[in-house]
């Protein structure tokens, strides 16, 4: 799978750079703030190779990719840099609620910082593990160096948040980070440590240490964005280059020290007080609720809205209960359900999907399991929520805490190791065991409707397509219920099952069902009549058939990287073709010599609800029937 190609296709599908006001990503999703939400066609976006699902929530257009999302995002970011993003001032989504607009801002600020605190958190977790196993001398310099390496992202969190906030509030990121530097300056820190009252122009300045803080810098950058725009508007052109940044810093920095940062600190202290009360009165509640409802939060892309709370708790207390314990329970439950389905399903093709998705979920990334397995089958969601809730309840009652960020799963269990909480790791292991065992057993008991294999589907279709009825004479005749649609071969070559293709997206039928051909000659013909759409790289053709069927003809695997080399279009894009018309000429030998697989996929992407009837493992010529569809008559 070439996720660079996925990123390019997604950016084009959402309306291109001119329709993107802001873009970021989390562990599995591309997150866009679009100028016009009506432009993307959700169903077409879902058909892009590598895309698992589309979610519209919190003022964002979210495209679920999976663990390789960063590859797609880098390509999107490169294209946005080259072509320029749309200005946020142009955004036309005024019908978004205030809550959704605020949520979009929060997600835009905190999502980009997750890799930094996750990486630092894992270093901290490894350091704690080495300490617990006596593998490192805690009085040595190696320990000290690793310790400040793991603390850096948290200590300088205001700097990171200054950058991400500047992107959201559309102001200068360097000036924003400079203001973060003001809050963290050693001289100011020395004044705070000394404890003597200080004032600016006679106005008292609150003595607060802002290292690791969250809300002070966000409020500061928000106000800075307003001041910067005013400075831009009223500064004379001939001196604007100097005057604008000077006024921005000179006005915002004192305002931050005197009002904004203390106000942000007050908000953080208030949240910390809430956490303390919650821990004292009902510490079990949050992990319990997260264990139950995490699948729904992830489904709607709402889980990142809790990042500010977890980040604040981690920065102020050194551990958190918002994300880690409950999501650990839920993620393991998601993986357990997929593994239960793996051992019992009779569908060999589906078993490959469930096994891969289940292992990924156990590692902490649940989207492949959710969208590829549990949401598809529906019923397993019940044991997942029960198992996640049971394990989350134990985590809450036992006081399980997490000391570092990382997508909760088996791979990030070291995040639950703390020098001052030696029994915490055992609580995490028990949480994992409860979530897995309860969900696994309940999934087998509650069951699910197993997807039919290809052979079962064909047999069922043959039975359903023919209706035997009694006549008035007591005889029987055959009444064909559906119209037969044939799709001919676009190539000369060997017909093989789509499931044997060496590409996960096609083999798992994510784009749709179909068949593949190992071509013998480099000439692609139209398999049906209809209007065509030729990709810019000429390696693929879409056809909207006159019979209502939509096809994708994809020549080779990863051949998009050739950027059109060795391909020649024989018809114009958007033209109408008839069966047998020549579409694309391609040089098979040159493509093979370049290291690419020339297997060509014929995928039915739309216009059909009935299963396809295909007889594979045979040699065909262009024009031979390869797919038979029984389409219901109106």
N, C-alpha and C positions, 0 to 999 in steps of 0.2 A: 504493500500500500504506500503510495507516494502522498504524504500529507501536505507537501508543498502544493501539489495540484488541488488537494481538498481546500486549502486556504484560499487559493486564487478563485476557485469556483464559488466558494461561499461569499467572498467579497463581491464578486460579480452579481451573485444572486440577491444580495441585500441592497443592491442599487449602486454599487461601486463606491469609490472614495468620496464622491460628492454627496452621498447620502449618509455617511458615517460621521457623526458628531464626536463620538468617543468610542474607543475599542480597548478591551482588556481581556484577560482570561483568568480562570481559576484552574483547579487541578484537572478538570475534564471538559470545560465549556469555554467557547468563545462568547464574549459578552459585548454586545453592541448597544450604543445609544444612537438611534437613527433619527435623521431629520424627518423622514416620512415612513411611518411603520406600515403603510398600506402597500409599499412597493414589493417587498418579498412575498413570494408564493411559498407558503409553508411546505406544501406537498412536494414542490420542486426542490426545495432546499433539502428535504429529507432524502431525496433520491441521489444526492451528490455522494459519490464514493467516500466513505469514511465518516459520514454524518450518521449519528445514531438517532437523534431526535431534535425537535425544535421546541423551545419553551419561551413564552412571552409573559414576563412577570417583573414587577418592581420597576417598570419603566425601561426594561432592557429586553433586547431581542437576543435570546440565548441559543446557541447552536451547540448541541452536545456532541463532542468528538471522542472523548475517552482519554487515556493516558498520553497519547501523542499530540495533545492539543497545542503544546508549545511550538511544535514544528509548523503547524498550520498558522499559528498566530504570528510567528516570525515573518512568514511570507506576506501575511496581511499587513503587518507593521511596515515592512519594506515598501509595499505598494502605496500605503497611506503616506509614507514619507516622500515618495517620489511624486505622488499626484496631489498631495495636500488634502487634509480632512475638511469636511464642511464645518463652517462656524456654528457654534452652539446657538448663536443668536438667530440662526435660520430655522431652528427646529420648529416643526409645525404640529408636534404632538401635544397640543394645548388641552386635549381632552383627558390627559393623564391626571389622576387624582394627586392631591398634594402628598399623600402618603407614598404613592408610587414614585413621585419625583424625588422625594427625600431618600427613599430606599435606594433608588438608582445612584444618587450621590454617595451614599454610604458604601455601597458595593464598589463603586468606582474608586473610592479612596482606599479601601482596605484590601480588595482583591489583589492588586499588584504587589502588595508588601508581603503576601503570604509566603512566597519562595524564600525570602530573606529570613523570616522568623522560623520557618520550617527547617531550613538548613542549619541555622544557628541552634535551634532547639534539638535537632538530632545530634549535633556535636556535643551539646550539654548532656544529652541522654547517654551517649557513648562514654563520656567522661565519668558520669555517675556509675555506669556499669563497671568500668575499669576500677573505680574506687571501691565499689562493693566487693569485687573479686580480688582486691589487693594487687592489681596489675600495674599500679602507678603510685609513685611516692607523692603524697599530697603536699609535702613540704618542698618538693623540687621545683625547678624552674619550668620543666616541661608541663607540669600540671598548671602552673601559674599562667603560662602562655596559652595553653588550650582553654583555660578558664576565661581569660579576657577575650579570646577569639569567639567563644560561645556567647559571651555577654554583649558583644559589640552591637549586634542588631537591636538588642533591647535597650541598651543605654542610649544609643543614637536614634531610637525610634522616632523622635520628633523630626529629625532630618529626613528620614524615609517618608514619613507622613507629609512633610512639607512638599516634597516632590510630587507625591501622588495627589495631594489636595490641589496643588497648582494646576495639574492636568484637568481636574474636575471643575475647578472654579475659573479655568481659562485665564491664568495669569503667568507671569514670568517665574519659571521653576527655580532659577538661580537666586533670585531675590527672595523667594519663599524659603529656600534652604539657608540663606544668610540670616533670616529672622530666627530660624531654628537654632542657628549657631549663637545668636544673642542669648537665647534662653539657656544654652548649655555652656556659655563662656566660663572659663576657669575663674576669672575675676568675680563674676556674679556668684558662682558656686562657693567661692571663698567667703563672700559677704554672707551668704546663707548659712554656711557652717559656723561663721563667727557669731551669728545671732544678734548682732547689734542692729538697731532700727536704721533703715535707709530710706531716702526720699528722692524724688525727681521733681525739681522746681517746687519743692515744698510739699509735694504730694507723696504720701507714704507708698512704698513699694513692698508688697507682701513677700516675705522670705519663704520661698518654696523651691524645692529641688525639682526641676522639670525633666531630669533624665528618666527615660522609660515612660514618660507621660503620653497621653493620647489626645485628649480634647483641647488642651491649651493651644497647640500649634494649629489644629484644624480651625478653631475660631479665629486665630491670628491670620491665617492665610485667606480665610473668607473675607475678612475686613480689608486685608491687603489688596485683594482683587478689586474691591470697590475704589480704594484710594488710588491704585495704579491707573485705573481707567479715568478717574478725575484728573490725575496728573497728566495723563496722555492728552486729555481734551483741552486743558487750560494752559499747558506749557507752550511758550512760543516755539515755533518750528526751528528757528535758528539755534536754540539752546536746549531743545527737548531731549537730545541724546544724553545730556548731563543732568538736567534738572529733574526729569521724570524719575530715574532711579534714586536720586538723592532725596526727593520729597517722599517717595514711597517708603524708604527706610527710616528717614528722620521722623515721619509722622507715625508709622505703624509700630516701630520698635518700642518707643516709650508707651504708646497706647497698649501694646501687648503686655509689657511689664507691669503697668499700673492697673489695667482693667481686664483685658481679654484673657491672658494666661491665668490669673487668679480665678476668674470665672470658670474657665475650663477645668482648673484644679478642683474647684468646688463641685462641679458636675461629677468628676471622677471620684471624689471623696463620697459623694452621695450614693453613687453606684456601689462603692465598696461597702458602705454602711448597709445597703440593701442585701448584699451578698452575705455579710456577717449575720444579719437577722435571719436570712433564709437558711444559712447553715445551722443556726442555733435552733430554729423552730421546725424546719422541714427540709433538711439537707438531702433527703431522698427524692424530693419532688422533681427537680430539674432532670437528673439522669433518667428517672422513670419515664417522664414525658418525652424526652429525647429518644429513648429506646423505642418508644411506640411510634412516634410521629416523624422520625427522621426520613423515612421513605417519601412521605408526602412533602416535606420541606425540600428534599432534593429534587423531587419530581417537578416542583414549581420554581426551583432555583432560589428558594427563600433561605436556605441554610447559611449563606454567607452574610445575611443580615445580622447574624448573632456574633460575627467576628469582632466588632467593637467591644462587646461585653466580655468576651473571652480574652481579648487582648488586654483590656483594662485590668481584668482580674489577674492575669499572668504577670503584668507589669507591676502591680501593687502588692500582690501576695506571694508571687513566686510559683504559683500553681493555679489551675483553673478546673472548674466542674461544669462549665457551660457546654463545651463541645466534647471533650475527650471521653469521659465515662459512658455517657448515653449513646454517642455515635459509635463507640467501640462495640457496644452491645448490638446496635442496629446493623452495622456493617457485617459483623460476623454472622448475624441471623440471615442476612441477604445471601451471603456465601453458602451458608448451611442449606438453605432451601434449594439453591442451584445444584449443590452436590447431591442432595437427596433425589432430585429429579434425574441427575446424571446416572445414578445406579439403577433406577427403575424404568426409565423411558425405554421404549422398544424402538424408537426412531433413532437409527444410528447417526444420521446427519444432525439431528437436533442435539444428540449427546455431545457432539464435538463443541457445539455452541455453549451448552450448559457447563461443561467441564472448564473451558477457558474462562467463561464469565464468572464461574464460582470461585476459581482460584484467584482471579483478579479482585473479586469482592473481599475475599478473606485477607488480601493484602491491603485493603482499605479503599479501593476504587469501585464503587457499586453501580455506576451507570450502565456498563455493558450487561450486568446481570438484571438490572431493573428493566431496561428497555428491550433487551433481547430475550429475556426468559420470564421473569415474574409478572410484569405488567401484561405480557403477551398471554400468559396463562390465567392471570387474574387471581385464581383461588389461592396460590401460595402467598399472597400478600397477607392473608389472615395469620398463618403461623409465623410469618416474619415479624409482624407487629406484636404478637403474643410473646414470642421468644425474645425479641428486643426489649419489650416491656419488663419481662421477668428478670432478665439479666441487668437491665438498667435499674430496677428496683433494688437488686442486691448491691449493685455498685453504689447507689445512693445510701442505703442503710449501712454499708460497711465503711463508707467514707472514702471511696476511691477518688483519687485526684490525679491530675496530669501535670507534669512539670515542663513540658515543651510541646510545641506545635508539630503536627504531622498528621496526614490523613489516617484516622484511627483504624488499625488493623494489626495483623500479626507482625508485619514488617516494622511497625513503629511501636511495638511494645516497650522498647527501652525508654520511651518517653514517660513511662509510668514508674521509672526507677528514680528514687530520690535519696540523698544521703541521710536525710532526717526522717525518712519513712520507709524503713527496711521491709515492712510487711505489705507495702502498697503494691509491689509487683505481683505478689501472690494473689492479691485481690483482683488484679487485672486478669490473671490467668483463670481464676474461678469465674469471672464475668464472661470470658471467652467460652469457657466450657459450658456454662448455663445457656448462653445464647445459641451455641452450636447444637447441643444435645436436644434442647426443647424444640427448636425450630426444625431440626432434622426429623425428629420423630413425628411431630405434628404434621409436617409436610407429607410424610408417607401415609399418615392416618387420614388426613383430609383429602389428599389426592388432588388430581388435576386431569383435565382432558388432554391426553397425549396427542400432540400434532401428528397427523398422518404422514407416513413416509411417501416418497414419490410413487412407489409401486402401489401402495394402498390407495393413494389419491386417484391414480389412473383407473384402478378397478372400480372404485366408488363412482367415478364419473361415468364410466361405461354403463353402470347399472342405473344411474339416475337419468341418463340421457334417453333411455328407452322406456316407454310406458306401455304395459300390456293391459288391454281392457276388453271386457266382454261385449260382444255385439248382440243385436236382438235375436240372432239365430243361435246364440250360445257359442259361436265360434270366437276366436281371438284374432286380433290383428295388431300391428305395431304402429304406435303413434310417436313419431319423433317430436320431442318437445322443443328442441333447440336448433338454431341455425349453425351449420358447420362453417368455420372460418379456417382457411389454410394459410400457412406462412411458408414460403419457399426458401430454399437455401440461397444465400447471397454469395456463396463461394464454392469452388471445387475443393474437396478435402475430406478428412475423416471427422465424423460427427461423434462428439464425446459428451458425457454428462457435465452439466454446469458445476456440479459439486466436486469434480476432479480438477477444476482449474486452479492453478497455482496463484490465486489471489483471494484473500479472505472475503473481501466485499462481494465478489461475484459468487464464490463458492458457497457462502452462507445465504445467498439470495437476498441480500439487504436491499439491492436495487429492484429486485423482482425475479421471477422465475424465468428460465430460458434454457439455452443450450449453447455449446461451444463447438467450433470447428478448427481443426488444425489444417490450415490452408495449403494447397499444393501450387496455387498460382496467385499472383498479386493483383487480382481484379475483383473489386467488390460491386455486386449488383443489387438492385432494389428488390427486396423480398416481398414487398407489398406496394400498392399504389398509395400515394399520399404526398404531403408536403414535407420537405426535408430541412434539417437544420444541421449544418456542418460545423464542427468545432474549429476554432482558429488554427489549431495544430493539425487538423485534417486526419487525426487518428481515430476519430469517432463521428458517427452520424446519428442524429435522431430523426425519426419518421413519425409524423402524425397521420395515421392511415385513414383512407376514405371509409374503411370499415369500422372506424372507431378505436382501433387498436393503436397503441403507441409503442414504438420499438426503439431500442438503443443498440446500435451496431458498434462495437468497440474493437478496433484492430490492435491486437497485441496487448501485452501487460507492461505498464509503466512507459509506454511509448510516447506519452506526452512529453517526456524529457527530450525527445528528438526535436521538439519544436517545429514540426512540419517537415523535417528533412526526410527524404525517401518517400514522401506522400505527395500525390497530385490529385486535386479535385477535378472531376470531369463534368460536373454540373454546378450551377450557381447556387449559393446559399439561399434558402427560402423558396426555391422553385418546386414545382409539382412534377413528380416522376411516376412512371408506370412500372409494373412488375417487369424485371429484366433489364431496366435501364442501367447503364454503367454509372457508378457513383464515384469511386475512389480507385486510383491505381497506386500500388505500393510495391517497393522493391524488397521482396522477401529475403533474398540473400544478404543484401546490405544491412537490413534490420537485424538479421541473425548475427552477422559479423560484428555488429555494434554491441552484441551481448543481450539482445532482447528476445523474449518469447513472443512468437507471432500468433499464438492461439487467439482466435477471434470469438467474441461473445455476442450472442443474439439474445437480448433481454426484452421481455414484455414488461414495460414499465407502467402501463396504464390502459384503461378502457376494457379491462377484463376482470371478472370475478371468479370465473370457473378455472379449475386446474388445467394445466396444459397436458396434452397427450403427445409424448415424444418417444421415439424409438431410436436409441443411440447405438454407439459402437458399430457404425457402418460407414462405408464410403458413399459420398453424395456428390452430385454435380450441381452447379448453379441452376436453379429452377426446380429442383426436386423438392417435394413436400418434406418438411422437417418438423413442423409443429402443427398440431391440429387443435382447434379451440371450438367448443360448442357454446355459442353465445345465445342466451335466452331471447326469444322473440318478444317484442312489446305486445 
